[in-house]
C-alpha cells in the first residue's frame, strides 16, 4: 500500500518542476526525483503525466483563490481591488503557470478546455469587480466590464511573460499603473 503522503509530495514536486522547467521540459522521473519518491509511486496515484499536469494546474489555481475572492469584496473600492489583485500576481522568474501552460499546451485536447475554463472564471471575477466600479462611476463605462476584464487578464499574462524574459519586476509595476489609468473614470 502506498504511503499516504506520496501523492501530495508528487503534486507539490510537479508544481515546482513544471513551473521551473515547463511541462514539456520535464519528465516523470524529474518529478519523482524532486519528490524523493520511487517512480512506481507515481503510477499508484496518476495515470499519466497529463493527469498530473491537470491536477498541478488545479492546485496552482486553488493556491491563488484568495486574491480572486477579494475581487468580489464590495467593501473595498473596485480600483483598489484590481490593483491589489495585480500586485498579488507579482513577479516570479518562472512566470505564471497558467500562462506557461497556455503557451505550451494550448493545442492539447487534455489541457486546452481546462485552461479556457480557468481564464473564463478569472475574467468573470475581474468583470464583476469592474462592474461594481462602473456602477459607482469610479471605473469608465464606455466599454463593457467583460471586455475590460479580458483586456486586464490578457495584458497581465503578457506583462508576466515580458517580466520573465527581461527578468524585470518593473514590467508588472508599469502594467499596474497603466491599468489603473486605463480603467479610471475621468
C-alpha positions, 0 to 999 in steps of 0.5 A: 500500500502506498504511503499516504503522503506520496501523492501530495509530495508528487503534486507539490514536486510537479508544481515546482518542476513544471513551473521551473522547467515547463511541462514539456521540459520535464519528465516523470522521473524529474518529478519523482526525483524532486519528490524523493519518491520511487517512480512506481509511486507515481503510477499508484496515484496518476495515470499519466503525466497529463493527469498530473499536469491537470491536477498541478494546474488545479492546485496552482489555481486553488493556491491563488483563490484568495486574491480572486475572492477579494475581487468580489469584496464590495467593501473595498473600492473596485480600483483598489481591488484590481490593483491589489489583485495585480500586485498579488500576481507579482513577479516570479522568474518562472512566470505564471503557470497558467500562462506557461501552460497556455503557451505550451499546451494550448493545442492539447485536447487534455489541457486546452478546455481546462485552461479556457475554463480557468481564464473564463472564471478569472475574467468573470471575477475581474468583470464583476469587480469592474462592474461594481466600479462602473456602477459607482462611476469610479471605473469608465463605462464606455466599454463593457466590464467583460471586455475590460476584464479580458483586456486586464487578464490578457495584458497581465499574462503578457506583462508576466511573460515580458517580466520573465524574459527581461527578468524585470519586476518593473514590467508588472509595476508599469502594467499596474499603473497603466491599468489603473489609468486605463480603467479610471473614470475621468 
